[in-house]
Amino acid sequence: MRVGVLLAVVAIIALGGCAGGSGGTCQMTPVPASLAGTPIPAQPFPSGSHVTSAVNVVVSVTVNASGAPTAEQIQSSSNDAAVDRAAIAAAARAAYRAGLPGCSNAPAPDIVVVTVPFSPTA
């Protein structure tokens, strides 16, 4: 998949997509970073949690130019500290695909929002 995206970017550059528009403006749209592969699967409740029914925790993950997670933050809490900590750990272990910066010279960190489900049957 990454090779296909790279070939598309090279083709756009070769055909004048960057600096080929009027006035030399860039025409390449940035591609945001994303979760690589499938969504994070349902997680078991961690020890010490007081949750008894299925719950989703939404986590913002900052990824660097290589796609490595560098920071995580709860966006939507389970209202249980143990579950929220487990959600952050699961989000940090997940694999991410770095974004493509479009025409900028230096890719900036990007944010990926992921849902971490918890289930009593996981």
Residue pairs with C-beta under 8 A, 6 or more apart in sequence:
2 97
5 31
5 100
9 28
9 100
12 18
12 27
12 28
13 28
17 26
17 27
17 28
18 26
18 27
18 28
18 103
19 25
19 26
20 27
21 27
26 102
26 103
27 103
28 102
28 103
29 102
30 99
30 100
30 101
30 102
30 104
31 99
31 100
31 102
32 99
32 110
32 112
33 63
33 67
33 96
33 97
33 98
33 99
33 110
33 111
33 112
34 96
34 97
34 99
34 112
35 94
35 95
35 96
35 97
35 112
35 114
36 67
36 94
36 95
36 96
36 97
37 95
39 114
39 115
40 90
40 91
40 94
40 114
40 115
40 116
40 117
41 117
41 122
42 54
42 117
42 118
42 119
42 121
42 122
43 86
43 87
43 90
43 116
43 117
43 118
43 119
43 122
44 118
44 119
44 122
45 51
45 82
45 83
45 118
45 120
45 122
46 82
46 83
46 85
46 86
47 82
48 82
49 80
49 82
49 83
49 86
50 80
50 82
51 78
51 80
51 83
51 118
52 120
53 120
54 117
54 118
54 119
54 120
55 78
55 80
55 83
55 117
55 118
56 76
56 78
56 115
56 116
56 117
56 118
57 74
57 76
57 77
57 78
57 83
57 84
57 87
57 115
57 116
57 118
58 74
58 75
58 76
58 113
58 114
58 115
58 116
59 72
59 73
59 74
59 75
59 87
59 88
59 91
59 113
59 114
59 115
59 116
60 72
60 73
60 74
60 75
60 111
60 112
60 113
61 69
61 71
61 72
61 91
61 92
61 94
61 96
61 111
61 112
61 113
61 114
62 69
62 70
62 71
62 72
62 109
62 110
62 111
63 69
63 70
63 96
63 98
63 99
63 109
63 110
63 111
63 112
64 70
64 98
64 109
65 98
65 101
65 107
65 109
66 98
67 95
67 96
67 97
67 98
68 96
69 91
69 92
69 94
69 96
70 109
72 88
72 91
72 92
74 84
74 87
74 88
75 113
77 84
78 84
78 87
78 118
83 118
86 116
86 118
87 116
87 118
90 116
91 114
91 116
94 114
96 112
98 107
98 110
99 107
99 110
100 107
101 107
101 108
